[in-house]
Amino acid sequence: MYPCAGNSGQRYARIGDTIVVTVKDALPQGGIKKGTVAKAVIVRTTNKLRRKDGSYIRFDDNAVVLLNQSDEPRGHGYSDR
């Protein structure tokens, strides 16, 4: 779980939550620079998530998708399925 900043008392964020992040590593030719503060949505966590049918899902790593000013995914590699 990720710590949440200023979300009306919410302490931790889960899959699907929007959070504020800082870019730690960036590629030299990338469109975002190291140290940039941006909004992102959580798409994978190593913490277990319980589904309605009782099963659990867990991923091998944590991942977020950066968002632009209008809360749309930044970049072109994402699609709605």
Biopython code that builds the backbone (N, CA, C, O; Angstrom):
import numpy as np
from Bio.PDB.StructureBuilder import StructureBuilder

atoms = [
    (1, "MET", "N", (0.834, -1.172, 0.000)),
    (1, "MET", "CA", (0.000, 0.000, 0.000)),
    (1, "MET", "C", (0.882, 1.240, 0.000)),
    (1, "MET", "O", (1.969, 1.256, 0.578)),
    (2, "TYR", "N", (0.397, 2.249, -0.647)),
    (2, "TYR", "CA", (1.120, 3.503, -0.728)),
    (2, "TYR", "C", (0.542, 4.487, 0.272)),
    (2, "TYR", "O", (-0.676, 4.529, 0.445)),
    (3, "PRO", "N", (1.383, 5.292, 0.947)),
    (3, "PRO", "CA", (0.841, 6.323, 1.817)),
    (3, "PRO", "C", (0.137, 7.401, 0.996)),
    (3, "PRO", "O", (0.618, 7.778, -0.073)),
    (4, "CYS", "N", (-0.977, 7.890, 1.480)),
    (4, "CYS", "CA", (-1.774, 8.907, 0.785)),
    (4, "CYS", "C", (-1.527, 10.267, 1.433)),
    (4, "CYS", "O", (-1.416, 10.365, 2.655)),
    (5, "ALA", "N", (-1.442, 11.291, 0.632)),
    (5, "ALA", "CA", (-1.235, 12.637, 1.150)),
    (5, "ALA", "C", (-2.506, 13.455, 1.000)),
    (5, "ALA", "O", (-2.977, 13.677, -0.116)),
    (6, "GLY", "N", (-3.061, 13.901, 2.112)),
    (6, "GLY", "CA", (-4.170, 14.845, 2.103)),
    (6, "GLY", "C", (-5.429, 14.373, 1.414)),
    (6, "GLY", "O", (-6.061, 15.165, 0.716)),
    (7, "ASN", "N", (-5.821, 13.137, 1.571)),
    (7, "ASN", "CA", (-7.015, 12.636, 0.906)),
    (7, "ASN", "C", (-8.135, 12.467, 1.927)),
    (7, "ASN", "O", (-8.640, 11.360, 2.115)),
    (8, "SER", "N", (-8.517, 13.532, 2.572)),
    (8, "SER", "CA", (-9.588, 13.592, 3.580)),
    (8, "SER", "C", (-9.471, 12.465, 4.602)),
    (8, "SER", "O", (-10.445, 11.772, 4.894)),
    (9, "GLY", "N", (-8.281, 12.297, 5.132)),
    (9, "GLY", "CA", (-8.076, 11.354, 6.214)),
    (9, "GLY", "C", (-7.682, 9.955, 5.779)),
    (9, "GLY", "O", (-7.375, 9.120, 6.630)),
    (10, "GLN", "N", (-7.679, 9.669, 4.483)),
    (10, "GLN", "CA", (-7.291, 8.342, 4.015)),
    (10, "GLN", "C", (-5.794, 8.175, 4.196)),
    (10, "GLN", "O", (-5.019, 9.057, 3.824)),
    (11, "ARG", "N", (-5.377, 7.041, 4.770)),
    (11, "ARG", "CA", (-3.962, 6.839, 5.066)),
    (11, "ARG", "C", (-3.218, 6.092, 3.979)),
    (11, "ARG", "O", (-2.051, 6.386, 3.718)),
    (12, "TYR", "N", (-3.871, 5.126, 3.335)),
    (12, "TYR", "CA", (-3.194, 4.312, 2.339)),
    (12, "TYR", "C", (-4.026, 4.227, 1.069)),
    (12, "TYR", "O", (-5.252, 4.333, 1.108)),
    (13, "ALA", "N", (-3.345, 4.034, -0.065)),
    (13, "ALA", "CA", (-4.017, 3.936, -1.355)),
    (13, "ALA", "C", (-3.914, 2.508, -1.866)),
    (13, "ALA", "O", (-2.965, 1.789, -1.555)),
    (14, "ARG", "N", (-4.904, 2.108, -2.655)),
    (14, "ARG", "CA", (-4.928, 0.772, -3.241)),
    (14, "ARG", "C", (-5.062, 0.884, -4.748)),
    (14, "ARG", "O", (-5.041, 1.989, -5.291)),
    (15, "ILE", "N", (-5.198, -0.241, -5.428)),
    (15, "ILE", "CA", (-5.340, -0.265, -6.880)),
    (15, "ILE", "C", (-6.536, 0.573, -7.299)),
    (15, "ILE", "O", (-7.631, 0.422, -6.758)),
    (16, "GLY", "N", (-6.320, 1.463, -8.271)),
    (16, "GLY", "CA", (-7.372, 2.332, -8.777)),
    (16, "GLY", "C", (-7.402, 3.704, -8.147)),
    (16, "GLY", "O", (-8.098, 4.584, -8.655)),
    (17, "ASP", "N", (-6.680, 3.928, -7.066)),
    (17, "ASP", "CA", (-6.651, 5.235, -6.398)),
    (17, "ASP", "C", (-5.676, 6.168, -7.103)),
    (17, "ASP", "O", (-4.659, 5.729, -7.641)),
    (18, "THR", "N", (-5.995, 7.454, -7.094)),
    (18, "THR", "CA", (-5.117, 8.481, -7.654)),
    (18, "THR", "C", (-4.269, 9.053, -6.529)),
    (18, "THR", "O", (-4.788, 9.406, -5.469)),
    (19, "ILE", "N", (-2.958, 9.143, -6.763)),
    (19, "ILE", "CA", (-2.024, 9.647, -5.759)),
    (19, "ILE", "C", (-1.105, 10.680, -6.400)),
    (19, "ILE", "O", (-1.057, 10.808, -7.624)),
    (20, "VAL", "N", (-0.377, 11.415, -5.561)),
    (20, "VAL", "CA", (0.632, 12.368, -6.026)),
    (20, "VAL", "C", (1.993, 11.706, -5.849)),
    (20, "VAL", "O", (2.308, 11.208, -4.767)),
    (21, "VAL", "N", (2.805, 11.698, -6.912)),
    (21, "VAL", "CA", (4.095, 11.012, -6.891)),
    (21, "VAL", "C", (5.213, 11.959, -7.322)),
    (21, "VAL", "O", (4.963, 13.008, -7.917)),
    (22, "THR", "N", (6.444, 11.570, -7.010)),
    (22, "THR", "CA", (7.646, 12.247, -7.481)),
    (22, "THR", "C", (8.430, 11.265, -8.333)),
    (22, "THR", "O", (8.608, 10.110, -7.946)),
    (23, "VAL", "N", (8.897, 11.709, -9.479)),
    (23, "VAL", "CA", (9.654, 10.845, -10.383)),
    (23, "VAL", "C", (11.051, 10.647, -9.805)),
    (23, "VAL", "O", (11.789, 11.613, -9.611)),
    (24, "LYS", "N", (11.417, 9.379, -9.528)),
    (24, "LYS", "CA", (12.721, 9.059, -8.947)),
    (24, "LYS", "C", (13.774, 8.802, -10.020)),
    (24, "LYS", "O", (14.905, 9.275, -9.899)),
    (25, "ASP", "N", (13.419, 8.059, -11.068)),
    (25, "ASP", "CA", (14.321, 7.745, -12.169)),
    (25, "ASP", "C", (13.626, 8.078, -13.477)),
    (25, "ASP", "O", (12.420, 7.869, -13.611)),
    (26, "ALA", "N", (14.377, 8.597, -14.445)),
    (26, "ALA", "CA", (13.809, 8.933, -15.746)),
    (26, "ALA", "C", (14.838, 8.669, -16.834)),
    (26, "ALA", "O", (16.042, 8.802, -16.614)),
    (27, "LEU", "N", (14.352, 8.296, -17.998)),
    (27, "LEU", "CA", (15.228, 8.092, -19.148)),
    (27, "LEU", "C", (15.631, 9.443, -19.728)),
    (27, "LEU", "O", (14.832, 10.379, -19.694)),
    (28, "PRO", "N", (16.850, 9.574, -20.261)),
    (28, "PRO", "CA", (17.304, 10.854, -20.813)),
    (28, "PRO", "C", (16.428, 11.360, -21.960)),
    (28, "PRO", "O", (16.210, 12.566, -22.079)),
    (29, "GLN", "N", (15.925, 10.463, -22.802)),
    (29, "GLN", "CA", (15.112, 10.888, -23.936)),
    (29, "GLN", "C", (13.624, 10.919, -23.594)),
    (29, "GLN", "O", (12.804, 11.180, -24.474)),
    (30, "GLY", "N", (13.255, 10.659, -22.339)),
    (30, "GLY", "CA", (11.853, 10.623, -21.929)),
    (30, "GLY", "C", (11.249, 12.021, -21.846)),
    (30, "GLY", "O", (11.958, 13.027, -21.838)),
    (31, "GLY", "N", (9.937, 12.053, -21.786)),
    (31, "GLY", "CA", (9.217, 13.320, -21.754)),
    (31, "GLY", "C", (9.027, 13.896, -20.364)),
    (31, "GLY", "O", (8.450, 14.974, -20.220)),
    (32, "ILE", "N", (9.498, 13.204, -19.339)),
    (32, "ILE", "CA", (9.361, 13.689, -17.965)),
    (32, "ILE", "C", (10.724, 13.646, -17.297)),
    (32, "ILE", "O", (11.507, 12.726, -17.531)),
    (33, "LYS", "N", (11.006, 14.631, -16.473)),
    (33, "LYS", "CA", (12.317, 14.761, -15.851)),
    (33, "LYS", "C", (12.304, 14.256, -14.416)),
    (33, "LYS", "O", (11.254, 14.207, -13.776)),
    (34, "LYS", "N", (13.471, 13.883, -13.918)),
    (34, "LYS", "CA", (13.628, 13.442, -12.539)),
    (34, "LYS", "C", (13.254, 14.582, -11.585)),
    (34, "LYS", "O", (13.629, 15.732, -11.812)),
    (35, "GLY", "N", (12.526, 14.264, -10.536)),
    (35, "GLY", "CA", (12.126, 15.259, -9.558)),
    (35, "GLY", "C", (10.784, 15.910, -9.850)),
    (35, "GLY", "O", (10.303, 16.708, -9.046)),
    (36, "THR", "N", (10.173, 15.589, -10.975)),
    (36, "THR", "CA", (8.878, 16.164, -11.333)),
    (36, "THR", "C", (7.789, 15.588, -10.423)),
    (36, "THR", "O", (7.755, 14.385, -10.165)),
    (37, "VAL", "N", (6.910, 16.455, -9.947)),
    (37, "VAL", "CA", (5.763, 16.032, -9.151)),
    (37, "VAL", "C", (4.576, 15.884, -10.097)),
    (37, "VAL", "O", (4.266, 16.797, -10.862)),
    (38, "ALA", "N", (3.906, 14.718, -10.039)),
    (38, "ALA", "CA", (2.804, 14.440, -10.955)),
    (38, "ALA", "C", (1.742, 13.619, -10.241)),
    (38, "ALA", "O", (1.980, 13.064, -9.168)),
    (39, "LYS", "N", (0.565, 13.551, -10.855)),
    (39, "LYS", "CA", (-0.483, 12.668, -10.363)),
    (39, "LYS", "C", (-0.377, 11.341, -11.091)),
    (39, "LYS", "O", (0.037, 11.288, -12.249)),
    (40, "ALA", "N", (-0.760, 10.251, -10.392)),
    (40, "ALA", "CA", (-0.690, 8.917, -10.986)),
    (40, "ALA", "C", (-1.805, 8.059, -10.406)),
    (40, "ALA", "O", (-2.320, 8.330, -9.321)),
    (41, "VAL", "N", (-2.167, 7.014, -11.152)),
    (41, "VAL", "CA", (-3.146, 6.035, -10.675)),
    (41, "VAL", "C", (-2.422, 4.701, -10.486)),
    (41, "VAL", "O", (-1.612, 4.306, -11.325)),
    (42, "ILE", "N", (-2.713, 4.015, -9.392)),
    (42, "ILE", "CA", (-2.061, 2.751, -9.072)),
    (42, "ILE", "C", (-2.693, 1.637, -9.910)),
    (42, "ILE", "O", (-3.914, 1.481, -9.927)),
    (43, "VAL", "N", (-1.850, 0.863, -10.604)),
    (43, "VAL", "CA", (-2.355, -0.226, -11.446)),
    (43, "VAL", "C", (-1.915, -1.613, -10.964)),
    (43, "VAL", "O", (-2.585, -2.597, -11.276)),
    (44, "ARG", "N", (-0.820, -1.723, -10.218)),
    (44, "ARG", "CA", (-0.370, -2.999, -9.675)),
    (44, "ARG", "C", (0.257, -2.767, -8.311)),
    (44, "ARG", "O", (0.943, -1.767, -8.093)),
    (45, "THR", "N", (0.014, -3.712, -7.379)),
    (45, "THR", "CA", (0.660, -3.681, -6.067)),
    (45, "THR", "C", (1.082, -5.088, -5.678)),
    (45, "THR", "O", (0.487, -6.068, -6.127)),
    (46, "THR", "N", (2.111, -5.188, -4.842)),
    (46, "THR", "CA", (2.542, -6.485, -4.335)),
    (46, "THR", "C", (1.661, -6.936, -3.175)),
    (46, "THR", "O", (1.683, -8.108, -2.800)),
    (47, "ASN", "N", (0.897, -6.028, -2.612)),
    (47, "ASN", "CA", (-0.034, -6.377, -1.543)),
    (47, "ASN", "C", (-1.239, -7.107, -2.127)),
    (47, "ASN", "O", (-1.705, -6.766, -3.214)),
    (48, "LYS", "N", (-1.748, -8.112, -1.407)),
    (48, "LYS", "CA", (-2.871, -8.893, -1.911)),
    (48, "LYS", "C", (-4.139, -8.041, -1.992)),
    (48, "LYS", "O", (-4.389, -7.185, -1.144)),
    (49, "LEU", "N", (-4.934, -8.301, -3.042)),
    (49, "LEU", "CA", (-6.227, -7.648, -3.227)),
    (49, "LEU", "C", (-7.279, -8.742, -3.296)),
    (49, "LEU", "O", (-7.183, -9.650, -4.121)),
    (50, "ARG", "N", (-8.291, -8.657, -2.425)),
    (50, "ARG", "CA", (-9.326, -9.679, -2.395)),
    (50, "ARG", "C", (-10.429, -9.327, -3.382)),
    (50, "ARG", "O", (-10.936, -8.206, -3.389)),
    (51, "ARG", "N", (-10.795, -10.299, -4.218)),
    (51, "ARG", "CA", (-11.880, -10.116, -5.176)),
    (51, "ARG", "C", (-13.214, -10.491, -4.535)),
    (51, "ARG", "O", (-13.249, -11.097, -3.464)),
    (52, "LYS", "N", (-14.311, -10.126, -5.199)),
    (52, "LYS", "CA", (-15.638, -10.412, -4.658)),
    (52, "LYS", "C", (-15.923, -11.910, -4.566)),
    (52, "LYS", "O", (-16.700, -12.338, -3.713)),
    (53, "ASP", "N", (-15.296, -12.717, -5.441)),
    (53, "ASP", "CA", (-15.526, -14.166, -5.407)),
    (53, "ASP", "C", (-14.693, -14.869, -4.334)),
    (53, "ASP", "O", (-14.769, -16.090, -4.198)),
    (54, "GLY", "N", (-13.908, -14.121, -3.580)),
    (54, "GLY", "CA", (-13.123, -14.689, -2.486)),
    (54, "GLY", "C", (-11.685, -14.994, -2.835)),
    (54, "GLY", "O", (-10.892, -15.296, -1.943)),
    (55, "SER", "N", (-11.325, -14.925, -4.094)),
    (55, "SER", "CA", (-9.941, -15.194, -4.485)),
    (55, "SER", "C", (-9.086, -13.948, -4.265)),
    (55, "SER", "O", (-9.603, -12.838, -4.137)),
    (56, "TYR", "N", (-7.784, -14.150, -4.223)),
    (56, "TYR", "CA", (-6.840, -13.065, -4.032)),
    (56, "TYR", "C", (-5.996, -12.903, -5.277)),
    (56, "TYR", "O", (-5.709, -13.880, -5.968)),
    (57, "ILE", "N", (-5.594, -11.665, -5.571)),
    (57, "ILE", "CA", (-4.691, -11.395, -6.683)),
    (57, "ILE", "C", (-3.525, -10.578, -6.133)),
    (57, "ILE", "O", (-3.705, -9.643, -5.352)),
    (58, "ARG", "N", (-2.317, -10.964, -6.568)),
    (58, "ARG", "CA", (-1.117, -10.252, -6.125)),
    (58, "ARG", "C", (-0.162, -10.192, -7.305)),
    (58, "ARG", "O", (-0.032, -11.163, -8.050)),
    (59, "PHE", "N", (0.509, -9.054, -7.480)),
    (59, "PHE", "CA", (1.451, -8.858, -8.575)),
    (59, "PHE", "C", (2.878, -8.929, -8.048)),
    (59, "PHE", "O", (3.107, -8.825, -6.843)),
    (60, "ASP", "N", (3.836, -9.105, -8.954)),
    (60, "ASP", "CA", (5.240, -9.213, -8.571)),
    (60, "ASP", "C", (5.877, -7.872, -8.255)),
    (60, "ASP", "O", (6.898, -7.820, -7.568)),
    (61, "ASP", "N", (5.286, -6.775, -8.749)),
    (61, "ASP", "CA", (5.879, -5.459, -8.524)),
    (61, "ASP", "C", (4.781, -4.418, -8.367)),
    (61, "ASP", "O", (3.606, -4.683, -8.622)),
    (62, "ASN", "N", (5.189, -3.234, -7.944)),
    (62, "ASN", "CA", (4.282, -2.094, -7.830)),
    (62, "ASN", "C", (4.402, -1.256, -9.096)),
    (62, "ASN", "O", (5.492, -1.118, -9.651)),
    (63, "ALA", "N", (3.274, -0.693, -9.558)),
    (63, "ALA", "CA", (3.321, 0.129, -10.767)),
    (63, "ALA", "C", (2.214, 1.174, -10.737)),
    (63, "ALA", "O", (1.127, 0.942, -10.209)),
    (64, "VAL", "N", (2.524, 2.337, -11.322)),
    (64, "VAL", "CA", (1.543, 3.409, -11.480)),
    (64, "VAL", "C", (1.581, 3.899, -12.922)),
    (64, "VAL", "O", (2.556, 3.680, -13.641)),
    (65, "VAL", "N", (0.502, 4.566, -13.331)),
    (65, "VAL", "CA", (0.441, 5.210, -14.639)),
    (65, "VAL", "C", (0.337, 6.705, -14.389)),
    (65, "VAL", "O", (-0.568, 7.155, -13.688)),
    (66, "LEU", "N", (1.250, 7.472, -14.953)),
    (66, "LEU", "CA", (1.237, 8.918, -14.770)),
    (66, "LEU", "C", (0.051, 9.528, -15.522)),
    (66, "LEU", "O", (-0.328, 9.064, -16.597)),
    (67, "LEU", "N", (-0.522, 10.579, -14.931)),
    (67, "LEU", "CA", (-1.671, 11.265, -15.515)),
    (67, "LEU", "C", (-1.288, 12.683, -15.920)),
    (67, "LEU", "O", (-0.401, 13.289, -15.319)),
    (68, "ASN", "N", (-1.968, 13.214, -16.955)),
    (68, "ASN", "CA", (-1.737, 14.601, -17.358)),
    (68, "ASN", "C", (-2.688, 15.515, -16.588)),
    (68, "ASN", "O", (-3.346, 15.063, -15.651)),
    (69, "GLN", "N", (-2.774, 16.792, -16.967)),
    (69, "GLN", "CA", (-3.581, 17.766, -16.229)),
    (69, "GLN", "C", (-5.075, 17.432, -16.231)),
    (69, "GLN", "O", (-5.786, 17.773, -15.286)),
    (70, "SER", "N", (-5.555, 16.765, -17.294)),
    (70, "SER", "CA", (-6.982, 16.428, -17.379)),
    (70, "SER", "C", (-7.255, 14.995, -16.918)),
    (70, "SER", "O", (-8.269, 14.407, -17.295)),
    (71, "ASP", "N", (-6.363, 14.435, -16.109)),
    (71, "ASP", "CA", (-6.494, 13.100, -15.519)),
    (71, "ASP", "C", (-6.643, 11.988, -16.552)),
    (71, "ASP", "O", (-7.356, 11.013, -16.314)),
    (72, "GLU", "N", (-5.986, 12.124, -17.682)),
    (72, "GLU", "CA", (-5.910, 11.073, -18.688)),
    (72, "GLU", "C", (-4.500, 10.497, -18.645)),
    (72, "GLU", "O", (-3.561, 11.199, -18.270)),
    (73, "PRO", "N", (-4.335, 9.217, -19.027)),
    (73, "PRO", "CA", (-2.991, 8.619, -19.009)),
    (73, "PRO", "C", (-2.009, 9.388, -19.879)),
    (73, "PRO", "O", (-2.322, 9.756, -21.011)),
    (74, "ARG", "N", (-0.826, 9.626, -19.342)),
    (74, "ARG", "CA", (0.216, 10.321, -20.071)),
    (74, "ARG", "C", (0.940, 9.307, -20.944)),
    (74, "ARG", "O", (1.378, 8.278, -20.429)),
    (75, "GLY", "N", (1.082, 9.547, -22.216)),
    (75, "GLY", "CA", (1.704, 8.614, -23.125)),
    (75, "GLY", "C", (0.691, 7.985, -24.051)),
    (75, "GLY", "O", (-0.458, 8.423, -24.111)),
    (76, "HIS", "N", (1.108, 6.951, -24.780)),
    (76, "HIS", "CA", (0.230, 6.367, -25.783)),
    (76, "HIS", "C", (0.121, 4.857, -25.682)),
    (76, "HIS", "O", (-0.568, 4.252, -26.504)),
    (77, "GLY", "N", (0.759, 4.226, -24.726)),
    (77, "GLY", "CA", (0.777, 2.778, -24.635)),
    (77, "GLY", "C", (-0.357, 2.176, -23.820)),
    (77, "GLY", "O", (-0.306, 0.989, -23.496)),
    (78, "TYR", "N", (-1.382, 2.956, -23.475)),
    (78, "TYR", "CA", (-2.457, 2.472, -22.623)),
    (78, "TYR", "C", (-3.754, 2.472, -23.404)),
    (78, "TYR", "O", (-4.000, 3.364, -24.217)),
    (79, "SER", "N", (-4.587, 1.464, -23.156)),
    (79, "SER", "CA", (-5.889, 1.402, -23.840)),
    (79, "SER", "C", (-6.958, 0.952, -22.863)),
    (79, "SER", "O", (-6.652, 0.317, -21.854)),
    (80, "ASP", "N", (-8.197, 1.274, -23.153)),
    (80, "ASP", "CA", (-9.338, 0.831, -22.354)),
    (80, "ASP", "C", (-9.794, -0.506, -22.890)),
    (80, "ASP", "O", (-10.212, -0.610, -24.043)),
    (81, "ARG", "N", (-9.714, -1.533, -22.055)),
    (81, "ARG", "CA", (-10.139, -2.867, -22.503)),
    (81, "ARG", "C", (-11.326, -3.314, -21.718)),
    (81, "ARG", "O", (-11.836, -4.411, -21.941)),
]
sb = StructureBuilder()
sb.init_structure("model")
sb.init_model(0)
sb.init_chain("A")
sb.init_seg("    ")
for serial, (resi, resn, name, xyz) in enumerate(atoms, 1):
    if name == "N":
        sb.init_residue(resn, " ", resi, " ")
    sb.init_atom(name, np.array(xyz, "f"), 0.0, 1.0, " ", f" {name:<3s}", serial, name[0])
structure = sb.get_structure()
